[in-house]
Amino acid sequence: MPASTALHASRGVAATREDVRRTLGDVDDVKVVEILALTPSVIELEEAAMWSRGEGEVLGKSGHPLTGIPAAIFEIIAPDEEEEPPPPR
């Protein structure tokens, strides 16, 4: 099996716009385009979604940090800290 075919098979099927919306929820169109440019698999979308819900902390603490395409997706969908409103006084 050629290397590119093996890589594709190990990552799973390439995600579509519908997969992004179904897996990550309400993501604006600009972010969807950025995510699809990474050519993620559905599995990679699901991993990023899991981390965005806070479920990845256990994995991270056990020596399985978020890396690669799922980490890039997480960075795209994570709320910008600068955009959060200041805490009430």
C-alpha positions in Angstrom: 0.0 0.0 0.0 1.5 3.4 -0.9 2.4 5.7 2.0 -0.3 8.2 1.1 -3.0 5.6 1.0 -1.8 4.1 4.3 -1.9 7.6 6.0 -5.4 8.2 4.6 -6.6 4.8 5.9 -5.2 5.4 9.3 -6.7 8.8 9.7 -10.2 7.8 8.4 -12.4 9.4 5.9 -11.9 13.1 5.1 -14.4 15.3 6.9 -17.0 17.4 5.0 -18.6 20.8 5.9 -21.5 18.8 7.3 -19.2 16.7 9.5 -17.7 19.9 10.9 -21.1 21.4 11.7 -22.4 18.1 13.2 -19.3 17.4 15.3 -18.4 20.9 16.4 -21.7 22.6 16.4 -22.2 26.3 15.7 -18.9 27.2 14.0 -18.9 30.3 11.8 -18.2 29.9 8.1 -14.7 31.3 8.3 -13.6 28.8 10.9 -15.2 26.0 8.9 -13.1 26.9 5.9 -10.0 27.1 8.1 -10.8 23.6 9.6 -11.4 22.0 6.2 -8.1 23.5 4.9 -6.4 21.1 7.4 -8.1 18.1 5.6 -9.1 16.5 8.9 -10.8 13.2 9.3 -14.0 12.8 11.2 -12.0 11.1 14.0 -9.8 14.2 14.2 -12.9 16.4 14.4 -14.3 14.3 17.2 -11.0 14.4 19.1 -10.9 18.2 18.9 -14.6 18.4 20.0 -13.9 16.2 23.0 -11.1 18.5 24.1 -13.2 21.6 23.5 -15.8 20.2 25.9 -13.1 19.7 28.6 -13.0 15.9 28.3 -9.4 15.9 27.1 -7.9 17.0 30.4 -7.8 13.4 31.7 -6.1 12.3 28.6 -3.6 15.2 28.8 -2.8 14.4 32.4 -2.2 10.7 31.5 0.4 11.6 28.9 -1.7 11.8 25.8 -1.6 15.5 24.8 -3.6 17.0 22.0 -1.3 17.2 18.9 -1.4 17.5 15.1 -4.6 18.3 13.3 -6.9 17.9 16.3 -4.7 20.5 18.2 -4.9 22.9 15.2 -8.7 22.5 15.1 -8.9 23.1 18.8 -7.0 26.3 18.4 -9.4 27.4 15.7 -12.6 26.7 17.7 -11.3 27.7 21.2 -12.7 31.0 22.3 -10.2 33.9 22.1 -9.3 34.9 25.6 -9.1 38.5 24.5 -12.7 38.5 23.3 -14.1 37.4 26.7 -15.9 40.1 28.6 -14.2 41.3 31.8 -15.6 39.8 35.0 -18.3 41.8 36.8 -17.3 44.1 39.6 
